[in-house]
Amino acid sequence: MIKDQITRVLVTTIIWLEKVRQVAFSFINLLFYLLLLLQLLHHHQLRLIPIYLVLLICLVRNFFNTQNHLEINFLSSI
């Protein structure tokens, strides 16, 4: 009985830590592309900005989708 509860808590914790890692990775990607966009603006390479804006929008959407996915999976695993 206690062994099953400990196993359940450990599995839930591992799942939650994996989701946190995914959110952190998405956030780092988001920051990287934001910094890249700022670098392009600083060096006046305006022709490349639309490409990076599209990538940045995709990363923002991915970041928020990952966060929602984290909340849903965490709540369902408890």
N, CA, C and O atoms as CSV, one atom per row, in Angstrom:
chain,resi,resn,atom,element,x,y,z
A,1,MET,N,N,0.825,-1.192,0.000
A,1,MET,CA,C,0.000,0.000,0.000
A,1,MET,C,C,0.871,1.259,0.000
A,1,MET,O,O,0.723,2.126,-0.861
A,2,ILE,N,N,1.778,1.348,0.973
A,2,ILE,CA,C,2.655,2.517,1.045
A,2,ILE,C,C,3.615,2.531,-0.145
A,2,ILE,O,O,3.931,3.590,-0.686
A,3,LYS,N,N,4.074,1.340,-0.546
A,3,LYS,CA,C,4.980,1.234,-1.694
A,3,LYS,C,C,4.304,1.754,-2.969
A,3,LYS,O,O,4.944,2.428,-3.777
A,4,ASP,N,N,3.027,1.446,-3.151
A,4,ASP,CA,C,2.274,1.926,-4.317
A,4,ASP,C,C,2.121,3.442,-4.292
A,4,ASP,O,O,2.217,4.101,-5.327
A,5,GLN,N,N,1.884,3.983,-3.113
A,5,GLN,CA,C,1.742,5.442,-2.997
A,5,GLN,C,C,3.060,6.148,-3.306
A,5,GLN,O,O,3.079,7.175,-3.985
A,6,ILE,N,N,4.166,5.587,-2.799
A,6,ILE,CA,C,5.484,6.179,-3.067
A,6,ILE,C,C,5.795,6.104,-4.556
A,6,ILE,O,O,6.305,7.062,-5.135
A,7,THR,N,N,5.489,4.970,-5.174
A,7,THR,CA,C,5.725,4.807,-6.609
A,7,THR,C,C,4.896,5.813,-7.395
A,7,THR,O,O,5.387,6.411,-8.352
A,8,ARG,N,N,3.663,6.000,-7.001
A,8,ARG,CA,C,2.778,6.952,-7.691
A,8,ARG,C,C,3.311,8.377,-7.571
A,8,ARG,O,O,3.300,9.129,-8.546
A,9,VAL,N,N,3.774,8.748,-6.386
A,9,VAL,CA,C,4.334,10.088,-6.176
A,9,VAL,C,C,5.605,10.270,-7.008
A,9,VAL,O,O,5.799,11.327,-7.610
A,10,LEU,N,N,6.463,9.264,-7.048
A,10,LEU,CA,C,7.699,9.359,-7.835
A,10,LEU,C,C,7.411,9.488,-9.327
A,10,LEU,O,O,8.030,10.300,-10.015
A,11,VAL,N,N,6.479,8.693,-9.820
A,11,VAL,CA,C,6.124,8.764,-11.243
A,11,VAL,C,C,5.527,10.129,-11.578
A,11,VAL,O,O,5.866,10.721,-12.603
A,12,THR,N,N,4.646,10.626,-10.723
A,12,THR,CA,C,4.034,11.937,-10.930
A,12,THR,C,C,5.097,13.026,-10.930
A,12,THR,O,O,5.048,13.943,-11.750
A,13,THR,N,N,6.055,12.930,-10.017
A,13,THR,CA,C,7.134,13.915,-9.938
A,13,THR,C,C,8.004,13.874,-11.190
A,13,THR,O,O,8.385,14.925,-11.706
A,14,ILE,N,N,8.318,12.705,-11.676
A,14,ILE,CA,C,9.140,12.573,-12.883
A,14,ILE,C,C,8.408,13.154,-14.095
A,14,ILE,O,O,9.011,13.853,-14.909
A,15,ILE,N,N,7.127,12.870,-14.213
A,15,ILE,CA,C,6.333,13.416,-15.318
A,15,ILE,C,C,6.311,14.938,-15.239
A,15,ILE,O,O,6.490,15.624,-16.245
A,16,TRP,N,N,6.094,15.454,-14.049
A,16,TRP,CA,C,6.044,16.910,-13.864
A,16,TRP,C,C,7.387,17.558,-14.189
A,16,TRP,O,O,7.421,18.607,-14.832
A,17,LEU,N,N,8.494,16.952,-13.756
A,17,LEU,CA,C,9.822,17.503,-14.040
A,17,LEU,C,C,10.113,17.502,-15.550
A,17,LEU,O,O,10.746,18.427,-16.060
A,18,GLU,N,N,9.660,16.483,-16.249
A,18,GLU,CA,C,9.847,16.438,-17.702
A,18,GLU,C,C,9.077,17.571,-18.376
A,18,GLU,O,O,9.583,18.200,-19.305
A,19,LYS,N,N,7.871,17.828,-17.918
A,19,LYS,CA,C,7.087,18.922,-18.499
A,19,LYS,C,C,7.710,20.274,-18.189
A,19,LYS,O,O,7.711,21.165,-19.038
A,20,VAL,N,N,8.240,20.437,-16.979
A,20,VAL,CA,C,8.922,21.677,-16.627
A,20,VAL,C,C,10.140,21.874,-17.531
A,20,VAL,O,O,10.422,22.992,-17.962
A,21,ARG,N,N,10.862,20.783,-17.817
A,21,ARG,CA,C,12.019,20.852,-18.710
A,21,ARG,C,C,11.595,21.304,-20.110
A,21,ARG,O,O,12.286,22.097,-20.749
A,22,GLN,N,N,10.460,20.794,-20.576
A,22,GLN,CA,C,9.970,21.182,-21.898
A,22,GLN,C,C,9.622,22.666,-21.945
A,22,GLN,O,O,9.934,23.349,-22.921
A,23,VAL,N,N,8.982,23.162,-20.897
A,23,VAL,CA,C,8.635,24.586,-20.847
A,23,VAL,C,C,9.906,25.434,-20.797
A,23,VAL,O,O,9.996,26.458,-21.474
A,24,ALA,N,N,10.875,25.015,-20.007
A,24,ALA,CA,C,12.133,25.764,-19.903
A,24,ALA,C,C,12.847,25.794,-21.252
A,24,ALA,O,O,13.376,26.832,-21.649
A,25,PHE,N,N,12.867,24.676,-21.953
A,25,PHE,CA,C,13.507,24.618,-23.259
A,25,PHE,C,C,12.794,25.539,-24.255
A,25,PHE,O,O,13.449,26.229,-25.037
A,26,SER,N,N,11.469,25.554,-24.229
A,26,SER,CA,C,10.704,26.444,-25.109
A,26,SER,C,C,10.995,27.902,-24.786
A,26,SER,O,O,11.113,28.730,-25.690
A,27,PHE,N,N,11.112,28.220,-23.499
A,27,PHE,CA,C,11.399,29.588,-23.078
A,27,PHE,C,C,12.790,30.019,-23.534
A,27,PHE,O,O,12.971,31.155,-23.973
A,28,ILE,N,N,13.771,29.129,-23.437
A,28,ILE,CA,C,15.132,29.439,-23.892
A,28,ILE,C,C,15.134,29.683,-25.400
A,28,ILE,O,O,15.784,30.615,-25.874
A,29,ASN,N,N,14.414,28.858,-26.155
A,29,ASN,CA,C,14.309,29.079,-27.605
A,29,ASN,C,C,13.678,30.429,-27.906
A,29,ASN,O,O,14.129,31.148,-28.797
A,30,LEU,N,N,12.646,30.764,-27.171
A,30,LEU,CA,C,11.965,32.036,-27.347
A,30,LEU,C,C,12.922,33.203,-27.106
A,30,LEU,O,O,12.957,34.148,-27.894
A,31,LEU,N,N,13.685,33.143,-26.039
A,31,LEU,CA,C,14.658,34.198,-25.752
A,31,LEU,C,C,15.739,34.284,-26.812
A,31,LEU,O,O,16.152,35.380,-27.193
A,32,PHE,N,N,16.202,33.134,-27.290
A,32,PHE,CA,C,17.238,33.114,-28.322
A,32,PHE,C,C,16.769,33.831,-29.587
A,32,PHE,O,O,17.493,34.664,-30.132
A,33,TYR,N,N,15.569,33.514,-30.053
A,33,TYR,CA,C,15.075,34.155,-31.266
A,33,TYR,C,C,14.748,35.626,-31.056
A,33,TYR,O,O,14.877,36.427,-31.982
A,34,LEU,N,N,14.333,35.983,-29.864
A,34,LEU,CA,C,14.109,37.389,-29.561
A,34,LEU,C,C,15.425,38.166,-29.603
A,34,LEU,O,O,15.485,39.265,-30.155
A,35,LEU,N,N,16.463,37.598,-29.023
A,35,LEU,CA,C,17.778,38.239,-29.080
A,35,LEU,C,C,18.306,38.315,-30.509
A,35,LEU,O,O,18.926,39.305,-30.897
A,36,LEU,N,N,18.060,37.277,-31.279
A,36,LEU,CA,C,18.476,37.287,-32.682
A,36,LEU,C,C,17.752,38.377,-33.459
A,36,LEU,O,O,18.353,39.058,-34.291
A,37,LEU,N,N,16.467,38.541,-33.190
A,37,LEU,CA,C,15.693,39.600,-33.842
A,37,LEU,C,C,16.222,40.974,-33.458
A,37,LEU,O,O,16.346,41.851,-34.312
A,38,LEU,N,N,16.533,41.167,-32.194
A,38,LEU,CA,C,17.106,42.440,-31.762
A,38,LEU,C,C,18.457,42.694,-32.403
A,38,LEU,O,O,18.775,43.833,-32.744
A,39,GLN,N,N,19.248,41.661,-32.571
A,39,GLN,CA,C,20.545,41.787,-33.242
A,39,GLN,C,C,20.347,42.201,-34.702
A,39,GLN,O,O,21.087,43.045,-35.208
A,40,LEU,N,N,19.369,41.624,-35.377
A,40,LEU,CA,C,19.088,42.004,-36.760
A,40,LEU,C,C,18.646,43.462,-36.842
A,40,LEU,O,O,19.057,44.186,-37.749
A,41,LEU,N,N,17.824,43.887,-35.913
A,41,LEU,CA,C,17.402,45.292,-35.895
A,41,LEU,C,C,18.591,46.223,-35.656
A,41,LEU,O,O,18.683,47.294,-36.255
A,42,HIS,N,N,19.476,45.812,-34.797
A,42,HIS,CA,C,20.637,46.633,-34.465
A,42,HIS,C,C,21.570,46.796,-35.669
A,42,HIS,O,O,22.160,47.857,-35.872
A,43,HIS,N,N,21.693,45.730,-36.461
A,43,HIS,CA,C,22.589,45.777,-37.627
A,43,HIS,C,C,21.859,46.143,-38.920
A,43,HIS,O,O,22.431,46.029,-40.005
A,44,HIS,N,N,20.622,46.576,-38.817
A,44,HIS,CA,C,19.833,47.078,-39.944
A,44,HIS,C,C,19.700,46.065,-41.084
A,44,HIS,O,O,19.734,46.443,-42.256
A,45,GLN,N,N,19.551,44.800,-40.750
A,45,GLN,CA,C,19.307,43.781,-41.774
A,45,GLN,C,C,17.799,43.539,-41.860
A,45,GLN,O,O,17.285,42.497,-41.454
A,46,LEU,N,N,17.126,44.531,-42.398
A,46,LEU,CA,C,15.662,44.542,-42.384
A,46,LEU,C,C,15.035,43.466,-43.266
A,46,LEU,O,O,13.902,43.054,-43.017
A,47,ARG,N,N,15.742,43.007,-44.282
A,47,ARG,CA,C,15.155,42.015,-45.176
A,47,ARG,C,C,14.974,40.661,-44.502
A,47,ARG,O,O,14.165,39.855,-44.964
A,48,LEU,N,N,15.707,40.386,-43.419
A,48,LEU,CA,C,15.590,39.112,-42.715
A,48,LEU,C,C,14.567,39.141,-41.579
A,48,LEU,O,O,14.191,38.094,-41.054
A,49,ILE,N,N,14.127,40.313,-41.209
A,49,ILE,CA,C,13.236,40.457,-40.058
A,49,ILE,C,C,11.903,39.709,-40.224
A,49,ILE,O,O,11.467,39.079,-39.260
A,50,PRO,N,N,11.233,39.737,-41.379
A,50,PRO,CA,C,9.967,38.983,-41.484
A,50,PRO,C,C,10.120,37.488,-41.225
A,50,PRO,O,O,9.236,36.868,-40.634
A,51,ILE,N,N,11.222,36.914,-41.658
A,51,ILE,CA,C,11.462,35.485,-41.425
A,51,ILE,C,C,11.553,35.206,-39.930
A,51,ILE,O,O,10.948,34.260,-39.426
A,52,TYR,N,N,12.307,36.030,-39.237
A,52,TYR,CA,C,12.484,35.805,-37.805
A,52,TYR,C,C,11.241,36.169,-36.999
A,52,TYR,O,O,11.011,35.614,-35.925
A,53,LEU,N,N,10.448,37.091,-37.510
A,53,LEU,CA,C,9.177,37.391,-36.836
A,53,LEU,C,C,8.239,36.191,-36.900
A,53,LEU,O,O,7.569,35.868,-35.919
A,54,VAL,N,N,8.192,35.538,-38.044
A,54,VAL,CA,C,7.357,34.338,-38.175
A,54,VAL,C,C,7.855,33.247,-37.229
A,54,VAL,O,O,7.056,32.594,-36.558
A,55,LEU,N,N,9.169,33.050,-37.174
A,55,LEU,CA,C,9.724,32.062,-36.245
A,55,LEU,C,C,9.411,32.417,-34.798
A,55,LEU,O,O,9.088,31.542,-33.995
A,56,LEU,N,N,9.507,33.688,-34.468
A,56,LEU,CA,C,9.225,34.127,-33.106
A,56,LEU,C,C,7.756,33.887,-32.741
A,56,LEU,O,O,7.451,33.451,-31.631
A,57,ILE,N,N,6.861,34.171,-33.668
A,57,ILE,CA,C,5.435,33.924,-33.421
A,57,ILE,C,C,5.180,32.433,-33.208
A,57,ILE,O,O,4.413,32.050,-32.324
A,58,CYS,N,N,5.822,31.597,-34.017
A,58,CYS,CA,C,5.668,30.144,-33.843
A,58,CYS,C,C,6.184,29.693,-32.479
A,58,CYS,O,O,5.573,28.850,-31.823
A,59,LEU,N,N,7.308,30.258,-32.060
A,59,LEU,CA,C,7.868,29.882,-30.768
A,59,LEU,C,C,6.994,30.350,-29.609
A,59,LEU,O,O,6.864,29.649,-28.606
A,60,VAL,N,N,6.397,31.527,-29.742
A,60,VAL,CA,C,5.497,32.015,-28.697
A,60,VAL,C,C,4.288,31.088,-28.583
A,60,VAL,O,O,3.878,30.724,-27.480
A,61,ARG,N,N,3.728,30.713,-29.716
A,61,ARG,CA,C,2.592,29.784,-29.687
A,61,ARG,C,C,2.994,28.449,-29.078
A,61,ARG,O,O,2.251,27.880,-28.279
A,62,ASN,N,N,4.164,27.948,-29.452
A,62,ASN,CA,C,4.652,26.683,-28.909
A,62,ASN,C,C,4.863,26.781,-27.402
A,62,ASN,O,O,4.560,25.841,-26.668
A,63,PHE,N,N,5.379,27.916,-26.944
A,63,PHE,CA,C,5.626,28.111,-25.515
A,63,PHE,C,C,4.317,28.039,-24.732
A,63,PHE,O,O,4.238,27.352,-23.713
A,64,PHE,N,N,3.296,28.742,-25.204
A,64,PHE,CA,C,2.030,28.736,-24.475
A,64,PHE,C,C,1.309,27.398,-24.598
A,64,PHE,O,O,0.636,26.975,-23.658
A,65,ASN,N,N,1.440,26.725,-25.744
A,65,ASN,CA,C,0.854,25.389,-25.875
A,65,ASN,C,C,1.526,24.406,-24.926
A,65,ASN,O,O,0.862,23.547,-24.345
A,66,THR,N,N,2.842,24.530,-24.766
A,66,THR,CA,C,3.566,23.646,-23.853
A,66,THR,C,C,3.140,23.895,-22.418
A,66,THR,O,O,2.995,22.950,-21.643
A,67,GLN,N,N,2.938,25.153,-22.056
A,67,GLN,CA,C,2.486,25.459,-20.698
A,67,GLN,C,C,1.097,24.884,-20.436
A,67,GLN,O,O,0.853,24.309,-19.375
A,68,ASN,N,N,0.191,25.036,-21.394
A,68,ASN,CA,C,-1.162,24.477,-21.224
A,68,ASN,C,C,-1.105,22.959,-21.123
A,68,ASN,O,O,-1.812,22.352,-20.318
A,69,HIS,N,N,-0.262,22.356,-21.945
A,69,HIS,CA,C,-0.098,20.911,-21.928
A,69,HIS,C,C,0.441,20.453,-20.570
A,69,HIS,O,O,0.034,19.415,-20.047
A,70,LEU,N,N,1.352,21.234,-20.013
A,70,LEU,CA,C,1.912,20.919,-18.696
A,70,LEU,C,C,0.820,20.917,-17.636
A,70,LEU,O,O,0.743,19.995,-16.824
A,71,GLU,N,N,-0.019,21.936,-17.640
A,71,GLU,CA,C,-1.072,22.034,-16.627
A,71,GLU,C,C,-2.068,20.889,-16.756
A,71,GLU,O,O,-2.479,20.309,-15.751
A,72,ILE,N,N,-2.451,20.565,-17.962
A,72,ILE,CA,C,-3.433,19.494,-18.180
A,72,ILE,C,C,-2.857,18.149,-17.756
A,72,ILE,O,O,-3.520,17.383,-17.056
A,73,ASN,N,N,-1.619,17.855,-18.176
A,73,ASN,CA,C,-1.025,16.566,-17.828
A,73,ASN,C,C,-0.758,16.446,-16.333
A,73,ASN,O,O,-0.949,15.383,-15.742
A,74,PHE,N,N,-0.318,17.540,-15.730
A,74,PHE,CA,C,-0.038,17.478,-14.301
A,74,PHE,C,C,-1.322,17.232,-13.506
A,74,PHE,O,O,-1.337,16.424,-12.578
A,75,LEU,N,N,-2.382,17.920,-13.868
A,75,LEU,CA,C,-3.633,17.745,-13.150
A,75,LEU,C,C,-4.218,16.350,-13.371
A,75,LEU,O,O,-4.822,15.776,-12.465
A,76,SER,N,N,-4.040,15.812,-14.563
A,76,SER,CA,C,-4.595,14.483,-14.832
A,76,SER,C,C,-3.742,13.371,-14.229
A,76,SER,O,O,-4.224,12.254,-14.040
A,77,SER,N,N,-2.466,13.671,-13.923
A,77,SER,CA,C,-1.616,12.621,-13.358
A,77,SER,C,C,-1.751,12.498,-11.847
A,77,SER,O,O,-1.264,11.537,-11.251
A,78,ILE,N,N,-2.410,13.466,-11.231
A,78,ILE,CA,C,-2.569,13.423,-9.758
A,78,ILE,C,C,-3.705,12.488,-9.382
A,78,ILE,O,O,-3.997,12.315,-8.199
